Amino acid sequence: RFLHAWRPSLGLVMETEVWPTLIDECKRADVPLVLTNARMSARSFKRAAKFGAGTREVFGGFTRVLAQSPSDAERLTALGARNVAVLGNLKFDMASPPALIARGREWRRAIGERPVWVAASTREGEEELVLQTFAALKVPDALLILVPRHPQRFDEVAALVERKNYTLERRSRWAPPATAAAAAHAGVRVLPQDVSVLLGDSMGEMGAYYAAADLAFIGGSLLPLGGQNLIEACAVGVPVLIGPHVFNFTQATADATAAGAALQVKDPADLARALHELFNDKPRRVAMGAAAAAFASRHRGATARTVDVVEALVSDV
């Protein structure tokens, strides 16, 4: 009914949102579809290939496929995609707003000179492993910023932290002053020294959490969940640590590691070891941060390339 009422000239589908009925109905309505920022992990490829001709019909229904990487393009072509081009990853063009980065720097001033690491976008079951890592980390006065991926789990994670006998502060209850001078004038304390875990229970502030940290661990990767996007942390210039399970971000992880922007760890014990080494080696940490920023900058441009393709298709409709 939507296609009949609105008669769109073109449809854009993102990454892996491949719905057979949508593709079939657009084909009937003569609406060209483009799969943009397309990715296909080795794991997903094996599953999709089991459906044989059915899979080839689905992916063959796209007019164009704009892949993130050569390996994505190769797998998508093998599944029946036509007119496949490699344009890069759109996520490299997503930059945290300067005001958000400035907010994170303000938080860091309010935190003080303590070693700070952020565990970002953690998933169910991972917070236990992150706290296990924290317990094994022998770095005095270290602060963990723990940011669960799903907001409905904020209270659950807060309860877990307190059960583990860590002193907790929640971002939603902590309003740091802009400067130490402002703190003194207003009588507002900086983050108390006895707080060991700051829970990131806010939305839309991930760039600020990264900007407040010395090191970033990217969640979804200590358990077989596929990992999360490490690009935003790299763009802020923060050294990245990531676990072994990154099948949703295989190429980005491999490229970041090869660029010296990230380290991949095997388990919580290995994560604790890597954190300890980097906290005690500032020159290496600074070099990794610079490599991370350069890596993110070097891979930008996919948005403009995608727009060029879309404009050409729209003009042909």
Kinemage of the C-alpha trace (Angstrom):
@kinemage 1
@onewidth
@group {chain A} dominant
@subgroup {mainchain}
@vectorlist {calphas} color= white
{ca arg a 1} P 0.000 0.000 0.000
{ca phe a 2} L 2.856 2.386 0.795
{ca leu a 3} L 4.502 1.786 -2.588
{ca his a 4} L 1.218 2.286 -4.395
{ca ala a 5} L 0.368 5.493 -2.490
{ca trp a 6} L 3.757 7.187 -2.555
{ca arg a 7} L 5.372 5.749 -5.684
{ca pro a 8} L 8.986 6.245 -4.544
{ca ser a 9} L 11.669 6.698 -7.179
{ca leu a 10} L 14.326 4.799 -5.280
{ca gly a 11} L 14.792 2.802 -2.086
{ca leu a 12} L 17.902 2.650 0.105
{ca val a 13} L 18.465 -0.303 2.411
{ca met a 14} L 21.196 -0.117 5.060
{ca glu a 15} L 23.868 -2.716 5.833
{ca thr a 16} L 22.152 -6.071 6.371
{ca glu a 17} L 18.474 -5.171 6.644
{ca val a 18} L 17.561 -7.579 3.864
{ca trp a 19} L 13.829 -8.380 3.951
{ca pro a 20} L 12.704 -10.681 1.100
{ca thr a 21} L 9.113 -9.404 0.980
{ca leu a 22} L 10.249 -5.766 0.769
{ca ile a 23} L 12.598 -6.629 -2.089
{ca asp a 24} L 9.920 -8.613 -3.908
{ca glu a 25} L 7.252 -5.909 -3.560
{ca cys a 26} L 9.658 -3.194 -4.755
{ca lys a 27} L 10.496 -5.329 -7.770
{ca arg a 28} L 6.769 -5.652 -8.587
{ca ala a 29} L 6.301 -1.898 -8.182
{ca asp a 30} L 9.374 -1.204 -10.343
{ca val a 31} L 11.136 0.628 -7.496
{ca pro a 32} L 14.925 0.169 -7.699
{ca leu a 33} L 16.591 -0.754 -4.406
{ca val a 34} L 20.181 -0.040 -3.390
{ca leu a 35} L 21.841 -1.927 -0.525
{ca thr a 36} L 24.126 0.717 0.986
{ca asn a 37} L 26.988 0.348 3.477
{ca ala a 38} L 26.562 -3.364 2.853
{ca arg a 39} L 28.405 -5.900 4.955
{ca met a 40} L 28.414 -9.676 4.990
{ca ser a 41} L 30.439 -11.479 7.648
{ca ala a 42} L 31.877 -14.924 7.018
{ca arg a 43} L 29.484 -16.288 9.626
{ca ser a 44} L 26.405 -14.708 8.002
{ca phe a 45} L 27.618 -15.799 4.566
{ca lys a 46} L 27.668 -19.462 5.621
{ca arg a 47} L 24.138 -19.207 6.989
{ca ala a 48} L 22.770 -17.386 3.944
{ca ala a 49} L 24.455 -19.739 1.474
{ca lys a 50} L 22.462 -22.661 2.891
{ca phe a 51} L 19.317 -21.259 1.228
{ca gly a 52} L 20.862 -21.575 -2.232
{ca ala a 53} L 18.674 -20.219 -5.037
{ca gly a 54} L 16.406 -18.442 -2.559
{ca thr a 55} L 19.314 -16.344 -1.294
{ca arg a 56} L 20.490 -15.555 -4.822
{ca glu a 57} L 16.992 -14.361 -5.723
{ca val a 58} L 16.874 -12.079 -2.678
{ca phe a 59} L 20.264 -10.438 -3.196
{ca gly a 60} L 19.751 -10.370 -6.961
{ca gly a 61} L 16.740 -8.132 -6.338
{ca phe a 62} L 18.935 -5.124 -5.556
{ca thr a 63} L 19.712 -2.745 -8.417
{ca arg a 64} L 23.066 -1.828 -6.865
{ca val a 65} L 25.024 -3.038 -3.858
{ca leu a 66} L 27.512 -0.634 -2.242
{ca ala a 67} L 29.821 -2.689 -0.035
{ca gln a 68} L 32.009 -1.613 2.856
{ca ser a 69} L 35.028 -3.721 1.918
{ca pro a 70} L 36.361 -6.059 -0.812
{ca ser a 71} L 35.623 -9.118 1.344
{ca asp a 72} L 32.026 -7.951 1.850
{ca ala a 73} L 31.715 -7.398 -1.904
{ca glu a 74} L 33.088 -10.861 -2.666
{ca arg a 75} L 30.654 -12.606 -0.331
{ca leu a 76} L 27.667 -10.563 -1.520
{ca thr a 77} L 28.489 -11.308 -5.148
{ca ala a 78} L 28.691 -15.015 -4.330
{ca leu a 79} L 25.189 -14.742 -2.839
{ca gly a 80} L 23.762 -13.341 -6.056
{ca ala a 81} L 24.219 -9.567 -5.703
{ca arg a 82} L 24.654 -7.632 -8.971
{ca asn a 83} L 26.442 -4.359 -9.753
{ca val a 84} L 28.539 -4.488 -6.587
{ca ala a 85} L 30.952 -1.644 -5.792
{ca val a 86} L 33.231 -1.076 -2.788
{ca leu a 87} L 32.691 2.438 -1.378
{ca gly a 88} L 33.888 2.074 2.219
{ca asn a 89} L 32.140 2.284 5.572
{ca leu a 90} L 29.719 5.164 6.213
{ca lys a 91} L 30.429 4.943 9.947
{ca phe a 92} L 33.826 6.574 9.395
{ca asp a 93} L 31.971 9.768 8.444
{ca met a 94} L 30.127 9.924 11.766
{ca ala a 95} L 31.984 12.391 13.978
{ca ser a 96} L 31.123 13.260 17.574
{ca pro a 97} L 30.051 16.928 17.769
{ca pro a 98} L 32.787 19.230 19.140
{ca ala a 99} L 30.495 20.251 22.017
{ca leu a 100} L 30.256 16.598 23.078
{ca ile a 101} L 34.033 16.193 23.022
{ca ala a 102} L 34.374 19.389 25.066
{ca arg a 103} L 31.887 17.977 27.582
{ca gly a 104} L 34.038 14.880 27.954
{ca arg a 105} L 37.133 17.017 28.526
{ca glu a 106} L 35.232 18.903 31.258
{ca trp a 107} L 34.335 15.589 32.887
{ca arg a 108} L 37.982 14.599 32.798
{ca arg a 109} L 38.971 17.769 34.634
{ca ala a 110} L 36.327 16.998 37.254
{ca ile a 111} L 37.574 13.403 37.552
{ca gly a 112} L 41.163 14.525 38.073
{ca glu a 113} L 44.456 12.862 37.202
{ca arg a 114} L 43.299 9.296 37.795
{ca pro a 115} L 43.786 6.561 35.160
{ca val a 116} L 40.428 6.226 33.356
{ca trp a 117} L 39.136 3.523 31.046
{ca val a 118} L 35.714 3.175 29.482
{ca ala a 119} L 33.936 -0.104 28.755
{ca ala a 120} L 31.543 0.985 26.015
{ca ser a 121} L 28.386 -0.654 24.677
{ca thr a 122} L 28.619 -3.669 26.950
{ca arg a 123} L 26.006 -6.388 26.565
{ca glu a 124} L 24.255 -8.732 28.992
{ca gly a 125} L 26.772 -10.991 30.701
{ca glu a 126} L 29.732 -8.797 29.784
{ca glu a 127} L 29.569 -6.401 32.718
{ca glu a 128} L 30.416 -9.318 35.007
{ca leu a 129} L 33.522 -9.982 32.881
{ca val a 130} L 34.455 -6.289 32.793
{ca leu a 131} L 34.256 -6.095 36.592
{ca gln a 132} L 36.321 -9.277 36.769
{ca thr a 133} L 38.904 -7.503 34.618
{ca phe a 134} L 38.750 -4.439 36.860
{ca ala a 135} L 39.361 -6.559 39.947
{ca ala a 136} L 42.482 -8.025 38.329
{ca leu a 137} L 43.770 -4.623 37.174
{ca lys a 138} L 46.530 -3.530 39.526
{ca val a 139} L 46.488 0.182 38.684
{ca pro a 140} L 46.046 2.440 41.748
{ca asp a 141} L 43.055 4.828 41.743
{ca ala a 142} L 41.806 3.644 38.338
{ca leu a 143} L 38.271 4.692 37.363
{ca leu a 144} L 36.019 2.562 35.180
{ca ile a 145} L 33.344 4.282 33.106
{ca leu a 146} L 30.851 1.510 32.384
{ca val a 147} L 28.355 2.207 29.580
{ca pro a 148} L 25.804 -0.549 28.870
{ca arg a 149} L 24.510 -0.618 25.322
{ca his a 150} L 20.827 -0.926 26.228
{ca pro a 151} L 19.238 1.695 28.537
{ca gln a 152} L 16.711 -0.745 29.966
{ca arg a 153} L 19.659 -2.461 31.684
{ca phe a 154} L 21.030 0.610 33.491
{ca asp a 155} L 19.448 -0.248 36.863
{ca glu a 156} L 20.399 -3.913 36.550
{ca val a 157} L 24.045 -3.028 35.885
{ca ala a 158} L 24.083 -0.493 38.740
{ca ala a 159} L 22.868 -3.211 41.108
{ca leu a 160} L 25.554 -5.588 39.840
{ca val a 161} L 28.303 -3.012 40.452
{ca glu a 162} L 27.101 -2.397 43.992
{ca arg a 163} L 26.867 -6.152 44.698
{ca lys a 164} L 30.540 -6.366 43.742
{ca asn a 165} L 31.244 -3.743 46.445
{ca tyr a 166} L 32.412 -0.984 44.110
{ca thr a 167} L 31.583 2.602 44.984
{ca leu a 168} L 29.233 3.729 42.199
{ca glu a 169} L 28.272 7.099 40.790
{ca arg a 170} L 25.675 7.437 38.035
{ca arg a 171} L 26.097 9.965 35.251
{ca ser a 172} L 22.403 10.860 35.619
{ca arg a 173} L 23.121 12.032 39.182
{ca trp a 174} L 26.513 13.594 38.602
{ca ala a 175} L 26.704 17.085 37.129
{ca pro a 176} L 30.381 18.061 37.053
{ca pro a 177} L 31.343 21.741 36.999
{ca ala a 178} L 32.843 23.181 33.841
{ca thr a 179} L 36.096 24.093 35.594
{ca ala a 180} L 37.823 23.610 38.917
{ca ala a 181} L 37.381 27.351 39.539
{ca ala a 182} L 33.653 27.027 38.941
{ca ala a 183} L 33.582 24.105 41.349
{ca ala a 184} L 35.264 26.149 44.069
{ca his a 185} L 32.932 29.087 43.474
{ca ala a 186} L 29.808 26.941 43.529
{ca gly a 187} L 30.970 24.663 46.296
{ca val a 188} L 30.559 21.651 44.006
{ca arg a 189} L 32.897 18.717 44.521
{ca val a 190} L 34.649 16.966 41.669
{ca leu a 191} L 34.055 13.241 41.316
{ca pro a 192} L 34.902 11.812 44.750
{ca gln a 193} L 38.147 9.865 44.848
{ca asp a 194} L 36.457 6.834 46.375
{ca val a 195} L 34.171 6.395 43.340
{ca ser a 196} L 35.615 3.532 41.323
{ca val a 197} L 32.819 3.030 38.754
{ca leu a 198} L 30.973 5.771 36.884
{ca leu a 199} L 27.870 4.301 35.251
{ca gly a 200} L 27.140 5.855 31.863
{ca asp a 201} L 23.363 5.826 32.227
{ca ser a 202} L 22.706 8.549 29.650
{ca met a 203} L 21.882 8.580 25.949
{ca gly a 204} L 23.757 10.375 23.187
{ca glu a 205} L 26.932 11.014 25.188
{ca met a 206} L 29.230 8.221 23.995
{ca gly a 207} L 31.644 10.701 22.407
{ca ala a 208} L 31.950 12.456 25.773
{ca tyr a 209} L 32.658 9.176 27.562
{ca tyr a 210} L 35.448 8.433 25.085
{ca ala a 211} L 36.861 11.948 25.435
{ca ala a 212} L 37.027 11.534 29.229
{ca ala a 213} L 39.002 8.272 29.034
{ca asp a 214} L 42.610 7.229 28.479
{ca leu a 215} L 41.637 3.857 26.997
{ca ala a 216} L 38.469 2.367 25.521
{ca phe a 217} L 37.264 -1.208 25.565
{ca ile a 218} L 34.538 -1.928 22.982
{ca gly a 219} L 31.817 -4.238 24.238
{ca gly a 220} L 29.890 -7.030 22.576
{ca ser a 221} L 33.225 -8.713 21.968
{ca leu a 222} L 34.135 -10.671 25.113
{ca leu a 223} L 31.128 -12.929 24.477
{ca pro a 224} L 30.153 -14.265 21.011
{ca leu a 225} L 27.913 -11.295 20.203
{ca gly a 226} L 29.759 -9.929 17.162
{ca gly a 227} L 31.293 -6.807 18.649
{ca gln a 228} L 30.306 -3.139 18.373
{ca asn a 229} L 31.541 -0.191 16.372
{ca leu a 230} L 35.078 0.885 17.322
{ca ile a 231} L 35.229 3.741 14.799
{ca glu a 232} L 33.735 6.433 17.059
{ca ala a 233} L 36.370 5.778 19.723
{ca cys a 234} L 39.138 5.940 17.122
{ca ala a 235} L 37.788 9.225 15.772
{ca val a 236} L 38.063 10.752 19.251
{ca gly a 237} L 41.706 9.627 19.345
{ca val a 238} L 41.382 7.032 22.085
{ca pro a 239} L 43.388 3.774 21.978
{ca val a 240} L 41.014 0.845 21.522
{ca leu a 241} L 40.916 -2.609 23.089
{ca ile a 242} L 38.476 -5.190 21.748
{ca gly a 243} L 37.702 -8.823 22.471
{ca pro a 244} L 37.920 -11.880 20.222
{ca his a 245} L 34.304 -11.924 18.964
{ca val a 246} L 34.069 -9.260 16.255
{ca phe a 247} L 32.304 -11.011 13.377
{ca asn a 248} L 30.040 -7.993 12.771
{ca phe a 249} L 33.062 -5.659 12.505
{ca thr a 250} L 35.759 -7.981 11.181
{ca gln a 251} L 37.229 -5.630 8.588
{ca ala a 252} L 37.188 -2.495 10.744
{ca thr a 253} L 38.818 -4.384 13.621
{ca ala a 254} L 41.502 -5.896 11.390
{ca asp a 255} L 42.251 -2.533 9.778
{ca ala a 256} L 42.394 -0.690 13.116
{ca thr a 257} L 44.698 -3.327 14.574
{ca ala a 258} L 46.981 -3.213 11.531
{ca ala a 259} L 47.105 0.594 11.826
{ca gly a 260} L 48.280 0.415 15.435
{ca ala a 261} L 45.019 1.975 16.656
{ca ala a 262} L 43.631 -1.093 18.427
{ca leu a 263} L 44.639 -4.233 20.282
{ca gln a 264} L 42.583 -7.410 20.252
{ca val a 265} L 42.495 -9.380 23.511
{ca lys a 266} L 41.529 -12.996 24.146
{ca asp a 267} L 39.655 -12.856 27.460
{ca pro a 268} L 39.235 -10.791 30.661
{ca ala a 269} L 42.703 -11.748 31.941
{ca asp a 270} L 44.286 -10.651 28.675
{ca leu a 271} L 42.257 -7.427 28.788
{ca ala a 272} L 43.544 -6.708 32.306
{ca arg a 273} L 47.115 -7.341 31.152
{ca ala a 274} L 46.752 -5.010 28.148
{ca leu a 275} L 45.166 -2.262 30.252
{ca his a 276} L 47.945 -2.529 32.837
{ca glu a 277} L 50.671 -2.325 30.181
{ca leu a 278} L 49.126 0.679 28.429
{ca phe a 279} L 48.414 2.591 31.639
{ca asn a 280} L 52.086 2.183 32.528
{ca asp a 281} L 53.414 3.126 29.081
{ca lys a 282} L 52.228 6.643 28.281
{ca pro a 283} L 54.313 7.064 25.062
{ca arg a 284} L 52.779 3.893 23.629
{ca arg a 285} L 49.303 4.995 24.715
{ca val a 286} L 49.736 8.407 23.090
{ca ala a 287} L 51.047 6.812 19.893
{ca met a 288} L 48.040 4.483 19.749
{ca gly a 289} L 45.676 7.419 20.217
{ca ala a 290} L 47.316 9.323 17.367
{ca ala a 291} L 47.169 6.200 15.187
{ca ala a 292} L 43.474 5.816 16.025
{ca ala a 293} L 42.647 9.385 14.966
{ca ala a 294} L 44.684 9.004 11.753
{ca phe a 295} L 43.005 5.670 11.003
{ca ala a 296} L 39.520 7.168 11.333
{ca ser a 297} L 40.441 10.188 9.212
{ca arg a 298} L 42.043 8.094 6.466
{ca his a 299} L 38.901 6.035 5.853
{ca arg a 300} L 36.408 8.886 5.571
{ca gly a 301} L 34.590 9.685 2.337
{ca ala a 302} L 32.108 6.825 1.892
{ca thr a 303} L 29.156 9.177 2.347
{ca ala a 304} L 30.149 11.409 -0.580
{ca arg a 305} L 30.799 8.378 -2.778
{ca thr a 306} L 27.413 6.923 -1.870
{ca val a 307} L 25.649 10.223 -2.593
{ca asp a 308} L 27.256 10.311 -6.053
{ca val a 309} L 25.886 6.858 -6.865
{ca val a 310} L 22.420 7.681 -5.524
{ca glu a 311} L 22.253 10.967 -7.457
{ca ala a 312} L 23.144 9.157 -10.677
{ca leu a 313} L 20.445 6.557 -10.070
{ca val a 314} L 17.805 9.177 -9.247
{ca ser a 315} L 18.609 11.106 -12.443
{ca asp a 316} L 18.123 7.916 -14.453
{ca val a 317} L 14.698 7.163 -12.965
